[in-house]
Amino acid sequence: MNKRLYTLGIFFSIVFVVLIINLTYLQVFAAHKIVSHPENKRSLAKDASIERGKIFSSDGELLADNTVVNNTYVRIYPQEKITSALVGFNDITYGRAGIELTYNDYLLGRRTMVSAEDYIKKITGDKVPGNDVTLTINFPLQKEAFELLADKRGAIVVLNPKTGAILAMATNPTFDPNNINENWTNLIKDSSAPLINRGAQGLYPPGSSFKIITASAAVDSGISSPASIYKGPGEIKISGNTISNYDKKDFGEIPLNEAFALSVNTVFAQIGLELGAKQLVEYAENFGFNHKIPFDLSVNTSTIPSPNKMDEVALAWSSVGQANVLATPLQMALAGASIANKGTIMKPCLIKEIRDHNDILIRKFESKKWLKPISEASAIEITDMMIKVVEDGTGKAAQIPNVKVAGKTGTAEVANDAPHAWFIGFAPAENPQVVVVVIIENSGYGGKVTAPIAKKIIQKALREIK
């Protein structure tokens, strides 16, 4: 009996210790995470008594404000769908998303050195307004991108390659954050996924737009040069599998820069085999694949399979952006930015600054380097190849009078559906100010569908950022 009582006592002692550890973790270490969780409705109701900070675009357009309903603050979004994928929503029932979630503590005034007046208000129980957040986006450019998508499914990403600042990120289908409560059931059941920000979360086969990375790997590693000559047959056999060009066109002997301009699959399949799986994957990862992109919004990771999971066929198809290669538009924008910025990728940023309710600057975001996938010399050579795409190749529809545009089209095959159309471009090519990525789902060929859209976005951007 004594032995059983002793065993039982040990058991309850262990349970008691575990309970103490768990309570300590919940009340000390995890307390902030639990309180700020977007589905914590008790916290949401309490926060509704605080006047949240406003959200602005970089040019001063109001994106999120407050109104008072039944003695509580309710969010209103003057720009409705245009910026919803970025700003997100703040709802007492369904929580938060977007910037409203990521910068919730700032918007509620929790992360700030308060003035003496504000400190007195806090200790006496008075509510102090939250901090205002200013985004890096240019509203006229954001509106242009949103309107160009119209009824198309897809995304447009525009950024400054020298700073990493996001100038626009439009996605469609999307939602109106002003009526998130009434439409929630329809939104989560909608097969078109309007709550997904396709710019940062959409994962697509990049198709020929990935040839920027394959060409960069070949040139930077010394395996090839823009003048290297390849055979460009209409189709080639690799381990019994056929890889073909569009319409099975035979290009004969062709230099790499022309094969890039005309998007010759059979040449890039050969280049992939020359590189080998290990080197192709290493370069893709140097550009950001298989890495979490540091960003102010939720981002899906672009992926390329590990070398030991690639046979020759998978390697050849991966070299032209097919097989199991998947990329977000943001990732491909960063790939384009690395070429535009002489081989360096800046950390993408959506926040310009944060100010308190007295307009005192709390935090200013500085540009930071993220990755250096290729040398400056290689980036210059790839830039020249991308200029040739627009001047003489598949991207002619992106030509702009008196502006030299560098670009790459992409047509990504999709099983049992029309291909996705891509375009990656930057301008002016000699001193890049803006990088643009356009993807339109199941719409056909990049040179016909997305290049004209990219042209309009680049023209608008160059007017706006002067």
Secondary structure, DSSP 8 states (H G I E B T S, - for coil): -HHHHHHHHHHHHHHHHHHHHHHHIIIIISHHHHHT-TT-HHHHHHHTTS----EE-TT--EEEEEEEETTEEEEE-TTGGGGHHHH-EEETTTEEETHHHHTHHHHTT-SS---HHHHHHHHTT------EEEES--HHHHHHHHHHHTT--EEEEEE-TTT-BEEEEEEES---GGGHHHHHHHHHH-TT-TTS-HHHH--B--GGGGHHHHHHHHHHHTS--TT-EEEE-SEEEETTEEEE-GGG---EEEEHHHHHHTT-HHHHHHHHHHH-HHHHHHHHHHTTTTS----SS-----B---GGG--HHHHHHHHTT-TT-BB-HHHHHHHHHHHHTTT-EE--B-EEEEE-TT--EEEE----EEE--S-HHHHHHHHHHHHHHHHHSTTGGG-BTTB--EEEEEEEEETTEEEEEEEEEEESTTS--EEEEEEETT---HHHHHHHHHHHHHHHHHHHT-
